[in-house]
Structures are given as structure tokens and as C-alpha cells.
Amino acid sequence: MNIPFYHSQIARSPLAAGMDAAIYGLIRQSMKTPGFFMNQAKHIYHSAKSHRNPVNFLGHLFPEYSPEQREYFFIEGLKVSRTLERFDRGGAASDFDGALIYAAAQLGDPDVIIETGTGMGGTTYAALQGCEARAYTFDREEGVADLDGVPYARWRELPMQGVGRLIPEEMEERVVFVLGDIKRTLPCWVADRKPMKSLVILDSLHTPEHQAYEIKTLKPILAPGSVVLCDDTTSAWSEWAGFLNCGLMGGIRT
Ligand SMILES: C[S@@+](CC[C@H](N)C(=O)[O-])C[C@H]1O[C@@H](n2cnc3c(N)ncnc32)[C@H](O)[C@@H]1O
């Protein structure tokens, strides 16, 4: 169902997007798992309380850069994200999240981008614009409903189905799409790889169990200096990283 004001807010505002996923996930999962509601409500409270502004948030990740440099790349990232075509549905990250990702790519200069949850490709686009690295981005082959319900229901509603439709053709040579259930594809992809300086973007299923699984699976191949950004953070993220959040985007440098 298209609710114009609601969906346009999700595209534009980090708070609306974060709250949408967090609150919807909260209600859905609370119905299934007793005790989940209190855990997640506590987490949202802590995230909101420990929210840092973008320049400070980037400062924790990249203390070697001045506040002016961090602000410069964040504002440039906003401009880059705002050039993206916006669909009223599809769950693409907000401009604000895109700007943080772009700035992290510029400041971190990673050897590789690893992303879970390609979706429309909004976050992939921001990362690719910010650095020269190749992106490996993971999603399903088809829309399937899962625990949180939100992204996958929207996936089926996309105006044109398919992952990564916001990634322009000229960037596709730098992108490897790994399609299939991440539970299956991610461990295979990680196996036998050497640690790399990575920019990791976690934006697939927003449940604590799934985020914990992705972090644990990727950890062995993250070389020192890698940065992990986690969208719509959950209690699993917070336990691993501490509460370092900008909106509901978590970030940590290894
Ligand atoms: C919030 S959307 C990603 C939005 C995207 N980063 C963007 O900015 O356009 C989450 C995506 O994760 C994918 N996903 C969730 N769980 C998955 C799994 N177990 N395996 C593969 N993909 C998964 C969904 O299909 C969905 O496209």
C-alpha cells in the first residue's frame, strides 16, 4: 500500500526510516518472542540517548581527520545521495545514511566494500561514489517474507523487481552481486579470504540474531582499520560495538 507522506518521509528522514524499521520490527518480533519487546525498547532508548551528530560520529571512526574535513565529506555525501532517484517504496536508505556511508568511504579509503542487503542499491551507490574499491553486495534472488516483514514485503512491491536498481550502469563493473540467502552465501564467500581493509555495510535483516550472525561471520576477514556500519541497529550490534550511533546507524572501526 502506498501512503505518500509516510513513504516520502522514510526516503528523506533518518529518524523516520530508523523508527519505521525499528518499531515495525519491534511489534512483529514481540509477537513471536517473549521478552523481545523490553530488550528492543531498551535498545532504542539507549541509541537515542547516545546519538552523536554526524561530525562527532565520524570523528570516533576517523579521529585522524579534522572536524572540517569530516563535515565536508558528510555534506558532499548528502549532495550525492540527493541525486538518487527516489521511489516511494523499496526500503532504500535515507539520504542521511547515504551521506554517512559516503563520508566513511572517502575517509576510510577501503580496499573492499562488503554490503549485506543490496535492496534498491542506495547504500551501495553511496559507498561506490566515495571510493575506488570494488563492492561485494549480498541479497536474495527473490523477494521472500522474513522475520521483520518490512523489507521483503516492500521488495515485492518494487515498481520494477530486482536488486541494485539504483546502481548506474557505469558502476556495475565495480560491483559483484552475490545472490541467495546470506546464511548460505556469506560463509562461503568469507571462506579462504585473507583479511582486507573493508568498509562493511550491514543492512539486511534487522533482527539481533541476524546482525550478530553477520558480524561473527565477517569478523575473521576484517583487517585493522576496517569500518563496520550497521543500519537500524539492534541490541546485538550494541552489545558488540557499544552504543556508538548516529540516528539508528551504528559504526565502529576495528
Ligand atoms: C533494508 S533493505 C536494504 C536497502 C538497501 N541497502 C538500500 O539502501 O537500497 C534489506 C535487504 O536485505 C535483504 N535480505 C534480508 N535478509 C536476507 C537474507 N537472509 N539473505 C539475503 N538477503 C537478505 C532483503 O531482500 C532486502 O532487499
The ligand as a MOL file (V3000), in Angstrom:
LIG
                    3D

  0  0  0     0  0            999 V3000
M  V30 BEGIN CTAB
M  V30 COUNTS 27 29 0 0 0
M  V30 BEGIN ATOM
M  V30 1 C 16.5800 -2.5690 4.1150 0
M  V30 2 S 16.7600 -3.4400 2.6190 0 CHG=1
M  V30 3 C 18.2890 -2.8460 2.0030 0
M  V30 4 C 18.2380 -1.4440 1.4840 0
M  V30 5 C 19.4810 -1.0610 0.7130 0
M  V30 6 N 20.6740 -1.1160 1.4900 0
M  V30 7 C 19.3410 0.2860 0.0200 0
M  V30 8 O 19.8210 1.3090 0.5340 0
M  V30 9 O 18.7340 0.3200 -1.0430 0 CHG=-1
M  V30 10 C 17.1640 -5.0470 3.1940 0
M  V30 11 C 17.5340 -6.0420 2.1000 0
M  V30 12 O 18.1440 -7.1870 2.7350 0
M  V30 13 C 17.7840 -8.3500 2.0530 0
M  V30 14 N 17.9030 -9.5170 2.9630 0
M  V30 15 C 17.3900 -9.6530 4.1900 0
M  V30 16 N 17.6790 -10.8650 4.7200 0
M  V30 17 C 18.4160 -11.5110 3.7900 0
M  V30 18 C 18.9980 -12.7910 3.7260 0
M  V30 19 N 18.8850 -13.6850 4.7350 0
M  V30 20 N 19.6730 -13.1290 2.6190 0
M  V30 21 C 19.7930 -12.2440 1.5910 0
M  V30 22 N 19.2550 -11.0040 1.5880 0
M  V30 23 C 18.5650 -10.6480 2.6740 0
M  V30 24 C 16.3400 -8.0840 1.6100 0
M  V30 25 O 15.9970 -8.8530 0.4800 0
M  V30 26 C 16.3280 -6.5760 1.3250 0
M  V30 27 O 16.4940 -6.2970 -0.0350 0
M  V30 END ATOM
M  V30 BEGIN BOND
M  V30 1 1 1 2
M  V30 2 1 2 3
M  V30 3 1 2 10
M  V30 4 1 3 4
M  V30 5 1 4 5
M  V30 6 1 5 6
M  V30 7 1 5 7
M  V30 8 2 7 8
M  V30 9 1 7 9
M  V30 10 1 10 11
M  V30 11 1 11 12
M  V30 12 1 11 26
M  V30 13 1 12 13
M  V30 14 1 13 14
M  V30 15 1 13 24
M  V30 16 1 14 15
M  V30 17 1 14 23
M  V30 18 2 15 16
M  V30 19 1 16 17
M  V30 20 1 17 18
M  V30 21 2 17 23
M  V30 22 1 18 19
M  V30 23 2 18 20
M  V30 24 1 20 21
M  V30 25 2 21 22
M  V30 26 1 22 23
M  V30 27 1 24 25
M  V30 28 1 24 26
M  V30 29 1 26 27
M  V30 END BOND
M  V30 END CTAB
M  END
